[in-house]
Amino acid sequence: MKESSGAQTGLPPAQGEEEHSALALANTAIALPGEQTVDFLGTPAQANGWLVERGLAPAHADVQEMCAALLRSLREQIRSLFASRAAGVPALPAAVAAINDAMTRVPTAPLLQWDDKTGPYRTPPHPTTAIVEHALATLAADAADLLTSSEAERLTACASTPCNRFLLRQGRRHWCSVRCGDRARAARAYARRTRAEVG
């Protein structure tokens, strides 16, 4: 798949993204027609911008690749859990463990360290790492809240190929955007015409 410019998708937020940051995170990797993809977390600067936009990090956080990779990894675990829930199949244990790990990894106090020469001392984690770990914990907790809430019944994948975004279904709407709905309706109309011409 070819990587497309993230700013050029023109897609509005999917239903539920405003209320659930985990849903917004899951939808930061988008499949587009023409075998193109968009990754809103593809670079550390993009990951930093996304976190800032969601109020999960200050603008000066200066996220590096290691932290951006952790965010992308959590995204994939959340996507796996959402896909399992939407399909009504058991979740991968590794995805559940990743969410629990993210929620419990945040230190609440400076950690104990030991230097062979000077002995014990306490040190806080690197400021950027602490910011990202708090963001990951917040996102993981939001995913857990969504998956265990009554809203989980409405969690679905966009029904328009090749779109891979998730949304909270409203009524019969199974598309993340008007554009995806139009594409799905056009595909159904084309299939009906093709069947009529063959039959």
N, C-alpha and C positions, 0 to 999 in steps of 0.2 A: 504494500500500500504506500501511496505517496503522502508525504506530510504537507498539509495545507496551512496557510496562515490563520492562526486562531482568531484574529480580530474580524475575519471576513465571513464567518459562518452565517451571520444574520439571524440566528435562532434566538428566540426569547427564552427565558428560563422555563424549564419544564414545570408542570403543575406540581407543587409541593417543595420546590427548591428554596423558595423564600422562607418557608418555615423550618426546613430541615437542611442544615449545612452538610450533613452526610450525603443526602441526595444530590446536592450541588457538587460535592466532591466526586461522587460516582459518575457524574455527567461531565467531567472535565476532559475525558477522552472520548471523542465523537467520531463515528464512522459516517462518511458522507458518500453520496453517489460518485461514481467514477473511481472507486477504490481509493479515495482520499481519506485521510484522517486528520484530526486536529487534536493536539494535546495542549491544554491550557497550563499544564505543569511541566512542559518539556524542558525548560531551562530553570536554573535556580532563580533568575530574575522573575520569570513567569510565576513560579511557585510562591515567591515572596509577594508579588503583586496580588495573587489570588488570596493569600492569607490576610493581607492588609485589607483588601476589599471586603472580606467577611468579618473583619474586626477580630481576627485571631492572632494578629501580630502587628507590632508597630512598623511604620514605614522603614525605620532604620535597622530592621532585624538582620538584613544582609544574609539571607539564607544561602548556604553553599550546597554543592551537589549532593553531599551525603544526606543532608536534611531533606532536600527535594526528592531524593530517591526513597526516603522513608515515607514521605507523603504519597508518592506514586504507588508504593507497595501497599499502604493502607487502603488507597483507592481500589486496588485490584481485589483485596480481601473483602471490602464492602460490596463491590460489584458482585463478587461470588455469592455473598450472603443474600443480596437482593435478588439475584437470579434464582437462587434456590427457593427463596420465599415466594417469588412470583410464579414459579413453576410448580410449587407444592412438593418439592423433593427435599430429602435431607441435605443439610449443609455440610460442606467439607469441614472436618474437625480442625484443620489448620487455619481456616478462615475464622472460626469461632475463637480459637486460641489467640490469633493475631489481634482481634478486637479486645479481648480481655487483657492481653499484654499491654496494649496501648493505653487502656484505661488505668492500669495499675503501675505503669512504669514511672510516672511523674514523682520525683522525690519531694517530700514535704519539708525536708530539713537538709542542711549541708551534710554531705556524706563523709563518713570516716575514712581517712586514708592513712597509710603507714609508710613512713620513710625510714629506711634501714639506719640512717645516720642520726636523724633528728627525732624519730619516734612518731607517735600519732598526731594527726591534725585533722581538722575538718575543712572541707572545701565545697563550695557550691558548684554545680555543673556550669559548663560554658554558657554564657547568657543566651546565645542564639539557640543552642541545643535545648536549653530549658524552655525557651519560647516555643520552639517547634514541638517538643514533647507535650507541653500543655495544649497546644493546638491539636495534636494527634489524639490526646485523651478526650478533648471536647468533641472532636469529630466521631471518635469511636463510641462515646457515650450517647451521642445523638443517633448513631446507627442502631445501637442497642435499644434505645427508647423507641425509635420508629418500628423496629422489628417486633417489639413486644407490645405495641399499642394497638388499639382498634383500627388505626389507620393502615396497618400492615395488610389488611384485607384488600385495600385499594392499590397496593403497590403492584406495578406491572411494568413490563418492558414495552417500549414503543412498538406498535404493530406495523410500522412502515419499514420495509427493507431498503437500505442496509442499516438504518438508524439503530443505535445500540443504547440510547438513553433510557433512563427509568423515570417514571412519573407516578403520581398518585391519581388514579383514575377518577374522573368525575362523570357520573352517569355512564353512557355507553362509549364515551370518548377513550380511545386506546392509543392516541397519538400524542407525542410530546409538543407538537406545534401544528399550526394550520398548514404549513408547507408539507409536513409529513403526512397529514390527513389528505391533502390534495393529491400527493404522490400515490398513496395507497388506493384512493378512489380511482385515479387514472389507471393504475395497474389492473384493478378489478374490471374496469370498463374495457380495457384492451383485451383481457382474457376472455370476457364474454363475447366480444366481437370476433375474436380468433376462433372460439368454439363454434359460433354461428356460421362462420365462413367454411369451416372444416366439415361441420355437420350438415 
